[in-house]
Amino acid sequence: MSTSFQAATLVPFRSDDELLDLLIKRLPERLQKVLNWLRQPDHRWVRIPAGVLFLLGGVLSILPVLGLWMLPVGVMLLSQDIPFFRRLQGRVLRWVERRHPDWLGLSGDGAGR
């Protein structure tokens, strides 16, 4: 199922999970393994506290080691279980797909620019 905009530009529809998988594949292998492990449904007991800690680390980005990079990781982890974060992640992934397809390892041609 594709929208008329996607059909008109011949951009294939990708689900949020597919876009997130593309983004994770761009990370170092060790971090890929950790994130894929955390994303498994039965690891909710670790995922939610980790997501909250990443969000707090992003808010406290003025401290050493912590930074704004922690906010999207926290949102990504919490989006598995909390609908508000799922919608936020979807919007961000669509924006990345349109504006920065290279971040996902996609070619810039026909990406809806």
C-alpha positions as CSV (number, residue, x, y, z in Angstrom):
1,M,0.0,0.0,0.0
2,S,1.5,3.4,-1.0
3,T,0.2,6.9,-0.9
4,S,-0.4,8.9,-4.0
5,F,2.8,11.0,-3.3
6,Q,4.9,7.8,-3.1
7,A,3.3,6.3,-6.2
8,A,3.9,9.6,-8.1
9,T,7.6,9.7,-7.2
10,L,8.1,5.9,-7.5
11,V,9.6,5.8,-4.0
12,P,9.0,2.3,-2.4
13,F,7.1,2.4,0.8
14,R,9.3,1.3,3.8
15,S,7.9,0.6,7.2
16,D,9.3,2.2,10.3
17,D,10.9,-1.1,11.3
18,E,12.6,-1.3,7.8
19,L,13.9,2.3,8.1
20,L,15.2,1.6,11.6
21,D,16.9,-1.6,10.5
22,L,18.7,0.4,7.7
23,L,19.8,3.0,10.2
24,I,21.1,0.4,12.7
25,K,23.0,-1.3,9.9
26,R,25.1,1.9,9.6
27,L,26.3,1.6,13.2
28,P,29.4,-0.4,14.4
29,E,28.8,-4.1,14.5
30,R,29.0,-4.4,18.3
31,L,26.4,-1.6,18.8
32,Q,24.2,-3.3,16.1
33,K,24.1,-6.5,18.2
34,V,23.2,-4.7,21.4
35,L,20.4,-2.7,19.8
36,N,19.0,-5.7,18.0
37,W,19.0,-7.6,21.2
38,L,17.2,-4.8,23.0
39,R,14.6,-4.6,20.3
40,Q,13.5,-8.2,20.8
41,P,10.0,-8.3,22.3
42,D,11.0,-10.4,25.3
43,H,13.7,-7.9,26.4
44,R,11.2,-5.2,27.5
45,W,12.4,-5.4,31.1
46,V,15.8,-4.1,30.0
47,R,14.6,-1.9,27.1
48,I,12.4,0.5,29.0
49,P,14.8,1.3,31.8
50,A,17.6,1.7,29.2
51,G,15.5,4.0,27.1
52,V,14.7,6.2,30.1
53,L,18.4,6.3,31.1
54,F,19.3,7.3,27.5
55,L,16.7,10.1,27.6
56,L,18.0,11.4,30.9
57,G,21.6,11.2,29.6
58,G,20.5,13.3,26.6
59,V,18.9,15.9,28.9
60,L,22.1,16.1,31.0
61,S,24.2,16.5,27.8
62,I,26.2,19.3,29.5
63,L,28.1,16.6,31.5
64,P,31.1,14.8,30.0
65,V,30.4,11.6,28.0
66,L,26.7,12.3,28.0
67,G,25.3,14.0,24.9
68,L,22.4,14.8,22.7
69,W,23.2,11.6,20.7
70,M,21.5,9.8,23.6
71,L,18.0,11.3,22.9
72,P,17.3,9.5,19.6
73,V,18.6,6.2,21.1
74,G,16.2,6.6,24.1
75,V,13.3,7.4,21.8
76,M,14.1,4.4,19.6
77,L,14.2,2.1,22.6
78,L,11.0,3.4,24.1
79,S,9.2,3.5,20.8
80,Q,8.9,-0.3,21.0
81,D,6.5,0.0,23.9
82,I,5.1,3.5,24.1
83,P,2.8,4.8,21.3
84,F,3.8,8.5,21.7
85,F,7.5,7.6,21.1
86,R,6.5,5.3,18.2
87,R,4.8,8.2,16.4
88,L,7.7,10.5,17.1
89,Q,10.2,7.9,15.8
90,G,8.0,7.4,12.6
91,R,8.1,11.2,11.9
92,V,11.8,11.4,12.4
93,L,12.5,8.3,10.2
94,R,10.3,9.7,7.4
95,W,12.2,13.0,7.6
96,V,15.5,11.2,7.5
97,E,14.3,9.2,4.5
98,R,13.3,12.3,2.6
99,R,16.1,14.7,3.6
100,H,19.1,12.5,4.3
101,P,18.7,9.1,2.6
102,D,22.5,8.6,2.8
103,W,22.1,8.3,6.6
104,L,20.1,5.1,5.8
105,G,22.5,3.9,3.2
106,L,20.0,4.8,0.4
107,S,20.9,6.6,-2.8
108,G,19.8,10.3,-3.0
109,D,18.1,9.6,-6.3
110,G,14.4,9.5,-6.2
111,A,14.3,9.9,-2.4
112,G,11.6,12.6,-2.6
113,R,13.9,15.6,-2.4
